[in-house]
């Protein structure tokens, strides 16, 4: 007899490692969505953008594009999503006659990246603990 999807899911959930909720520096549980990853940051390109900006005061569109080895359109779409969420700011100026787009990580973006990294560290530790058994 074929296994039902519900039965398979229950077995998978029962055997999955328990991941503790990430903790903030003060030891309190991280608020808002601590049970799941921040899907806005979790995407490869958006994680690359916020990580690069965390390491630099600001970066131009072309600098980020070169770092992430992506296309103009792809970077533009992902940067706009981060900007709409308030994670990055975008300033458009001209350098002579050339347009210059510069991005900076906001305090909200830095806080959310920190939460994301804390959650990933908890997942990694839970997985390591499971492998030791």
C-alpha positions as CSV (number, residue, x, y, z in Angstrom):
1,X,0.0,0.0,0.0
2,X,1.3,3.5,-0.9
3,X,2.4,5.8,1.9
4,X,0.2,8.9,2.3
5,X,1.8,12.3,2.0
6,X,0.6,13.2,5.5
7,X,2.2,10.1,7.0
8,X,5.5,10.8,5.3
9,X,5.4,14.4,6.5
10,X,4.8,13.3,10.1
11,X,7.7,10.9,10.0
12,X,10.0,13.5,8.5
13,X,9.0,16.1,11.2
14,X,9.5,13.5,13.9
15,X,13.0,12.7,12.7
16,X,14.1,16.2,12.0
17,X,16.5,17.8,14.4
18,X,15.0,20.3,16.8
19,X,16.4,23.8,16.2
20,X,16.4,26.1,19.1
21,X,15.1,29.6,18.4
22,X,18.0,32.0,17.9
23,X,18.9,34.2,20.8
24,X,19.8,37.9,20.8
25,X,23.0,39.1,22.5
26,X,20.9,39.8,25.6
27,X,19.8,36.2,25.8
28,X,16.2,36.9,25.0
29,X,14.6,35.1,22.1
30,X,14.7,37.0,18.8
31,X,11.4,38.6,18.1
32,X,9.4,38.4,14.8
33,X,9.8,35.3,12.8
34,X,12.4,33.5,14.9
35,X,10.9,30.2,13.8
36,X,11.7,30.8,10.1
37,X,14.4,32.3,8.0
38,X,14.0,35.8,6.7
39,X,13.1,34.9,3.1
40,X,14.0,38.4,1.9
41,X,17.6,38.0,2.9
42,X,17.8,34.2,2.3
43,X,17.9,34.6,-1.5
44,X,21.5,34.3,-2.8
45,X,21.7,37.7,-4.6
46,X,20.0,39.6,-1.7
47,X,22.2,37.9,0.9
48,X,25.2,38.9,-1.2
49,X,24.1,42.5,-1.4
50,X,23.5,42.9,2.3
51,X,26.7,41.0,3.2
52,X,28.8,43.2,0.9
53,X,27.2,46.3,2.2
54,X,27.8,45.2,5.8
55,X,31.5,45.1,5.0
56,X,31.6,48.5,3.3
57,X,30.2,51.9,4.1
58,X,28.7,52.0,0.6
59,X,29.0,50.3,-2.8
60,X,28.0,51.4,-6.3
61,X,25.7,49.3,-8.5
62,X,28.6,48.3,-10.7
63,X,30.8,47.3,-7.7
64,X,28.0,45.0,-6.4
65,X,27.3,43.6,-9.8
66,X,31.0,42.7,-10.2
67,X,31.2,41.2,-6.7
68,X,28.1,39.0,-7.3
69,X,28.8,38.3,-10.9
70,X,25.2,39.0,-11.9
71,X,23.3,40.9,-14.6
72,X,22.1,44.5,-14.4
73,X,18.4,43.3,-14.4
74,X,18.9,40.7,-11.8
75,X,20.7,43.0,-9.4
76,X,18.3,45.8,-10.0
77,X,15.2,43.6,-9.1
78,X,16.8,42.3,-5.9
79,X,18.2,45.6,-4.8
80,X,14.8,47.2,-5.2
81,X,13.2,44.5,-3.0
82,X,15.8,45.3,-0.3
83,X,15.2,49.0,-0.7
84,X,11.4,48.6,-0.5
85,X,11.8,46.6,2.8
86,X,14.0,49.4,4.2
87,X,17.1,47.2,4.3
88,X,19.2,49.4,2.0
89,X,19.1,52.9,0.7
90,X,19.8,53.9,-2.9
91,X,21.2,57.3,-4.0
92,X,21.3,58.2,-7.6
93,X,23.7,60.9,-8.7
94,X,25.8,61.9,-11.7
95,X,29.6,61.6,-12.0
96,X,30.0,64.0,-14.9
97,X,27.5,62.8,-17.4
98,X,27.5,59.2,-16.1
99,X,24.8,58.1,-13.7
100,X,26.0,56.7,-10.4
101,X,23.9,54.5,-8.2
102,X,25.1,54.0,-4.7
103,X,23.8,51.6,-2.0
104,X,24.1,51.7,1.8
105,X,22.9,49.2,4.4
106,X,20.4,50.8,6.8
107,X,20.2,50.1,10.5
108,X,17.2,48.0,9.9
109,X,19.1,46.0,7.2
110,X,22.0,45.5,9.6
111,X,19.7,44.3,12.4
112,X,17.9,41.9,10.1
113,X,21.2,40.5,8.7
114,X,22.4,40.0,12.3
115,X,19.1,38.1,13.1
116,X,19.5,36.0,9.9
117,X,23.1,35.1,10.7
118,X,22.1,34.2,14.3
119,X,19.4,31.9,13.0
120,X,21.7,30.2,10.5
121,X,24.3,29.7,13.3
122,X,21.6,28.0,15.4
123,X,20.7,25.7,12.4
124,X,24.3,24.8,11.8
125,X,24.8,24.0,15.5
126,X,21.7,21.9,15.7
127,X,22.8,20.0,12.7
128,X,26.3,19.4,14.1
129,X,24.7,18.2,17.4
130,X,22.6,15.7,15.4
131,X,25.6,14.4,13.5
132,X,27.5,13.7,16.8
133,X,24.8,11.2,17.9
